[in-house]
């Protein structure tokens, strides 16, 4: 694990206030007896889980309470600290540190997050702006070149914001899988430290 922070640093407000936004993570794998490289005896090690933050798609290692009754796919509170029920601490995790099980679950969890908050990701198409004179945020999505980008921009300018992935599909000729390209881009950002522009995966909070 090359980039990690204390769990308390993951809180949105950092102070555990009742008014702080509650943030969740989805479990990718649960290791009841800790990592194999934990120096303690197997049954003395804290249970841990690998997880994906719903808001900023951060890969996380969660230290769990001993009595945590959780499974792959469960949502758990990671911040504010005062609202955590089964999570003792949170650390940022590199993609290369994921277990095989966590890696295999990653795509499904990303799809579920996008499905559950469709409006957020449709708004990416509505709000995307130029990054440089030659590069637009829409061009970061797999398969969207200059021609398709211009179709999206023209359609939203003439007829207003898109309301759903289905609306995008129906209104923009050539944009056959608007949800899938969002999912693919998120996975690209999760997999590669060398991705220059990270739109969905953020580690600044």
N, C-alpha and C positions, 0 to 999 in steps of 0.2 A: 504494500500500500504506500504509494509515493506522495499522495496529497491527501492529508486528513486534517480534520479540525475537531475540536471538542464538540460534543453533542449540543451544548448550550448555545454555541455559535450558530446553530441552524435555526433558532427561533426567529420568526419574522421580525418581532420587535426587540428580541434579545432580552426582554425583562420578564416574560411570563405573565404579562398583564392580562386580565380577563377580556379586555377589548381587542387583544391582538388577534390577527387572522389565524385561524387554525389551519395548519398544513398537514397533509397526509402523504404517506408513502405506501406503495403496494409491494408486498413481499414476493421476491423472486425465488428464494430458497431459504429453508430454515435448518440450521445445524444445531441440534439439541445439545450436543456436547462440545460446541465450539469448533474452531478450526483444527485441522490435523496437526498444524505446526505450533499449536498452543503448547507451551512448555509444561503446563500443569497436567496432573493426572486427568484422564478422560472425564471422570465424573465430577471433578472439581472445577472444570472450566465453565465459564458462563455460556448459556445458549446465545447464539447470534443468528442474525438473518441478513441476507442481502436484499436490498430493496431499491425501488425507483421512486423518487419524489414526483408527485403529481404536478406540481406547479412549474418547477424548473428542470425536470427530468434529470435530477442529480442521482448518480449511483451512490448508494449508501451502504455502510455496514452498521447494523443496529445491534447493540448489546441488549438482550432481553432480560426481563425478570425471570426468576427461576420457575414461576408458576404460569408463565405466558402460554395460553392455549390458542395458538395461532397456526395457520397453514399457508402454503403458497397461494397467492392471489388475494389474501386478506389485506384490507386497508388498516393502517395504524396511524395514530397521531404522532407526529415528530416534533411539532412545536405549536404553541408555546410549551416550555418545559413543564409547567404546572398542569397541563392537560394530558400529559402522557400517562397511559395506563399500563402498558406492557413494555415500554422502551426505557431503558436506563440511560443510554448514551448513544450518540450518533457521530459517525465519522464519514467523511467523503471517501469514495472508493474509485480506483481506476478500473476501466473496463477489463484490463488484463488480469485483475484480481478476482473477477467473478468466478464462481464455481461453474462447472459444466451445466448443472441444472439451472442455475440462474441465467446463464447465457441462453439456454434453449427456451426459457420462459420470456425473455426480454421482448421479443417481437409481439407476442400475444398481449403482454401487459401494456405496451405502447398503444396497440390497437384499441384496447379497452378504454384507456384514458382518453384517446381521441374521440371514440364513440360517445363516451359519457359526457364530454364537454364540447360537442360539435360546434356550437356557436363561437367558442373561443378560436377555433382553428379556421372556421369559415371567415372570421374577421381578419385572419392573416391575409387572405385574398383581398378583402375589402380595404385594408389599411396599409398594405405593403408599399414601400417607398423606394426611390433610388438610393443605392449605396454610394456609387461613384457616377461619373458622367457616362460610363459605359456599362455599369452593372446595376441591375435592379434586384431587390429582395426576391421577387418572383422567379428570377433566373437561378436562384439557389435550389429551387425544387427540381428534382430529377425529371428530365424530359421536357422542361419548359424553356424553350429558346426564345429568341427575339420575336418571332412571328406569333407564337401562342401567348407570350407575355402581352403583346400589343392588343390581341383580341380581348384578353381579360380586362386590361385597363380601359379599352374603348367601351366595353359592355357595362362596366360599373360606372363609367362617366355618363353614358347616355341614359341608362335605365335604372341606376341606383344600386345600392349594395346588394350583394348576394345573401340569400336567406338560409341556405342549407347546401350541403354537398350535392344534393339532387338538383337544386337550382343552378349551381355551377355547371353541372354536367349538361343540363338542358340548354343553358344559355350560351355556353362557350363551346363552339364546334372544335373538336380535337382534344378537349380536356375530358378524357374518358374516366379517369379514376382520381378525382380530386382529393379524396381521403387517403388513398393509398400512397400518393406521392408525398403527402405530409408525413405519414408514418415512415416512409423510406428515408426522408430527409432527417428525421429525428434519429433514426438508427445510424445513419452516416455520422451524425454529430457525436453520438455516443461511442461509436467504434473508433473514431480517429482523433487523436490529439492534434493532427496536422491540418484539420479543417480550419480554414482561415476565418470564415464568418459563421459564427454559431448564433442562430436565430432562436432556437427552442431550448437548447441545453445551456444552462447558465449556472455558474458557480460563484456569482458575485454577491450572494446573500447567505 
